């Protein structure tokens, strides 16, 4: 499975961005798709995920109410709509995929088998 993320950029605080991640998986709808970010000098952190088999969504507490994950199975693409961005959201954002995750593993980067290349999001005035 190959993942291609895009949509990052420079945005002012309280602004919005939408990230996209296109996947090459033939059975895309079965994959759990996750978004992680890695702020400067920190470990990779969970942001959001959509569990393919149940169409359930999960969010880190820091982004609840501001970020929305969605997917278009016809286009093999997952999105991350980010609103009301804050300077602390500045990070490289990665999409990830796996088709064997259990719910309790969704927030752990090491549980995902496939990763995109990352896209930089910078929130600054």
N, C-alpha and C positions, 0 to 999 in steps of 0.2 A: 504494500500500500504506500503510495506517495501522496504527500500533503503539501499544498502550496498556499501559504498564508500571505495576505496582503491587506492594505488599508490603513496601515499606520501612518503617523505623521506628527506634526507639531500643532498643538491646539491650545487655546487659552483656557484657564480655569473656568469651569461651568459650561464648557463647550462639549461637543459630541463628536464621536467617530464611530464608524462601523467597520469592523474587521471581517474579512471573509477567509474561508479556508476551503479550497477545492480538493477533493479526494479522488484517488483513482480506483478505489475499492469497488469490485463488481457487486457486492452485496452491502452497499453503503448503509442501507436502512437498518442493518443488524448491528452496526458498530456504535459503541459509545464514543461520543466525540467530546473532547475536553479542551478547555482553554486554560493555560497557565501563564503566569508572568514571572519575570525575573528582574526585580529592581536592581539598580546598581549596587554591587557589593553584597547582595543577598542571595539566598537560595531560591530556586524555582518554587513558586507558590501556586496553589490551586485558585482558579478564578470562578469557573463555571463548567458545567457538563450537562450533556443530554444523553440519557441512557437509551440506546436505540430500541431495545426490546420492549420497554415499557413506556417510551415517550415521556419519561420523567426528567425534570430539570433540577439542578442543584447549583447552589451559589455559595461562595465565600461570604461570610457576614459583612465584610468590608465593602462588598459591591451590591448587596441586596437592595432592591429599589432603584438602583442606578443602571445596572447592566442587565441585558436580556440576551439569552442565547436562543437561537432558532436554527432551523435547518430546512433545506429544500432537497428532499430525497431525489427528485427528478433531475436536479442539477448536481447531485453529489456534493453539496456545499453546506457548510455550517457557518453561521454568522454570530458575531458578538456586537450587539448594539451597546455602545457605552455613552451614557448621558451624564450630565453634571460631573464632568471629570475634575479630578483634584490633582494637585502636584504629586501627591503620593501614589498616584496611578502610573506615574512615569516608570516605564519598564520595557523590556523586550517581551512581546507577547507571542506565545507559541500555541499552535493547535496540536492536538494529540488524538490518537485513535486506538481503539482496541475492541475486539469482538468477544472477549471472554471475561470481562470485568464483572465482579459482583458489586452490589451497591456499596458495601462498606469500603471498597477499594477505590472508588471513583476519585477521591481527593488526593491520591498519592501518585506523584509523577512516575515513580519507578514501576508502577503497575501497567503503564501504557507501553505498547510495543512500537508504535509508529509516531513519528514527530515531523512537524513541518520545520522550516528553516528559521522562523521567527520574524517578527516585524516590530520596528521600534515605535513606541508611543511616547511622546514627550508632551507633558502638560506644563506650560509655563507662560507667564505674561511677558 
